[in-house]
Amino acid sequence: MNIFGVGLPEMAIIFVVALLIFGPKKLPEIGRSLGKAIKGVQEASQEFQDELKKETEAIEKIAKTTMEATLDPKPPAPEPQAIAAAIDGAVEGQALETVEAEKDAPA
């Protein structure tokens, strides 16, 4: 059995020393406090790992989007003035065709 890199013989020695220092009445309270501290460290470690994973995924998503944008650039959208000029040109062209058709039509 190996917990935190400490084997069973080392744990027994630590327990005996703690028993001599703190006494049998205080040892259960110290054990509870130590257990709570270890649990808190484990929870903080898990929370840190989860947050790190979430941030790593977000960075990878941004990097992928940036890479796609640089490899496959889309043409810029036409400016509103260019669109308006094209529409005006088309409307004028249709108007001229209508006027010419009326001139050529027999009366």
N, C-alpha and C positions, 0 to 999 in steps of 0.2 A: 504494500500500500504506500502510495507516494502522493502527498498533498503539498502543493507549493514547493516541490523539490525537497521536502523534508520526509524522511523515511520513518518507519515505526519506532526504531530505537531512539532517534533524535526526539520524536514527539514524546516518548516516555520520559526522557530526561528533562525536557521543557516542562512537562506536567509536574514532575517531582519538584523542580526548582520553584515553579509557581506556587505549588502547595506549601513549600517551606516559607516563601516570602509573604504570601497573602493569607495563608491559613485556610482551613477547611470551610469556614463560614463565609468568607469573602469570595472564594473561588467561583461558585455558581454565578454570582452577580457579574464578575469579570468575564466569565464565559459568555453570558448573554450579551454583554456590551460588545465583546469581540465579535460575536456572531452577527449582531446588528451592523457593526462597522464593515464586516466583510460583505454582508448583503448589500449595504449601501454602495460600496466600491464596485461590486458586480453590476448593480443596476446602472450606476453612472457609466461604467465601461460599455454596457449594452446600449445605453442611450447615445453615447458618443459614436459607437460603431454604426448605429442606425442613421444618425445624422450625417456621418461621413459618407455612408453609402448613398443617401438621398442626394447630397451635394455632388457626389461623383457622377451620378446618373444625370443630374441637371447639366453639369459641365459637358459630359459626353453628348448629350442631346444638342447643346448649343454648338459644339464642335462639328457635329454631323451636319447640322443645318448650315453652318458657315461653309463647310467643305462642299456641300451640294450647291450652294449659291455661287461659289467660285468656279466649280467645274461646269455648271450648266446655267450660265447667266441668261436671264430673260431679256428680250429687247425692251428698251424703255417705252413707256406708254406715250402715245402722241400727245402733244400739247393741245389745249383747248382751241387755240387760234388756228392750228393746222386742221383740226376737225371742222371748225366753223368754215374755213376757206374751202374745204373739200365739199361740204354741203352746199355752200353758195354756188360753187362751180357746177355742181350737178343740177341744181335748181335752174340756173341760168341756161345750161345746155338744154334742158327739157323745154324751157320757155322758147328758145330759139328754134328748136325743132318744131314746136307747135306753130309758131308764126310762119315758118317756111312752108309747112304743110298746108296752112290756110291759103298762102299765096299761090301754091301750085294746084290747089284743088279747083275744079271748074265751078264757076258760079252759077 
